[in-house]
């Protein structure tokens, strides 16, 4: 059974037990095409597994104070289990302030400072969706993480740093590489598990990959050659070397959304069992 199918069963069982289902509210500010597409995908996934969901849409001109008031209202609403603010936000709104305004237990993206601290201190709490999804992808492919050498290219708070921590928690030996890493190809060629999240189209090529390595491509870029979506890894060449590689689109992205749904379910369950 896939994770998504398992969630559908889990949500149906929760409805039978409690007479209601988890409720996810997404806040979308402005009309950035990428953000609109992501939000549409999240709503579709929520509906497919039986999670109640709504998208609150606001113009890019909304003030920070107005948006904070909306978050406060959702925090106080006991019927709301998950709150997600689609990033990026307009420049006049402080993203970190907005993320920090969400109650940690309703922060299904797991970007709140308390949830970040829980991750690094090995305390219970919601895990960030993309890193969590990467671990689930490795597990579902039967990849042994313990004892393996893992290299994470990218050190963002959203992917690079947290996925390195989750890999460490599974007893991998982890190196974090980035734009200032010297002899990057030498570093990446050590990896049994290579996670790439740097936002540069087809940056990692076959000669940077250890034969037989498992490659997780987190990047989503517009291919300058044909305008199609592509990853941070040159898929065609890397596929010849890697034992397994995630495609873009269709690899990490769908699993990230499924983990967002799982976090919403976990938030609901925690509230019900308090």
C-alpha angles and dihedrals in degrees: 000000000000121000090251093051090047091052091051090055091045093052091048090052091050091051091050091050101041104021092238141064135230115283124217123191119194121196116209119187118192128349106278104161094224092050092047089052093049093048092049090052092050092050091049092050092048092051091048093058095040100256115146109237143172135182118220108205122200133176119258087247094068112124125242090241091053092050092048089053090053091051091048090054092051091047089056094047107095090198092065113084102171132032121190126180109201111230143251101055125195113281094252091063120077105230095199091051090053094047091048090051092064115091106254092233090055095042097105092173086058095221096127113115090240092055091046089052091048090054094052094041093047091240124148115273145107115305122223110267104234097045090044089050092051091056090048091050091052091048094047090052090053093245114161108225100180113097094006125126109243126190121195115197106204132040105213121145089236101053119350102054099038095045089051088054093048090049089050089051087056090053100255119145102242133203120184112209127186146163092299096049112122117228091007094180091058089053096047092048089064092062124110085180117031120190115188121194111152106115097239118125116247090341097147111065134188094267089061093057129084111234108260095018122144110238124202112192112198097170124112112190139153109251109238089209100058109359093246125129116271139168137241088263125071093241099194095055096034092053089065092058107031123079088219134003134179116237126229116252105026104032122076095004099068091043090052090055092046090052089051087057091048091051090052090052091047091051090052093048093049091051092049094049097047 
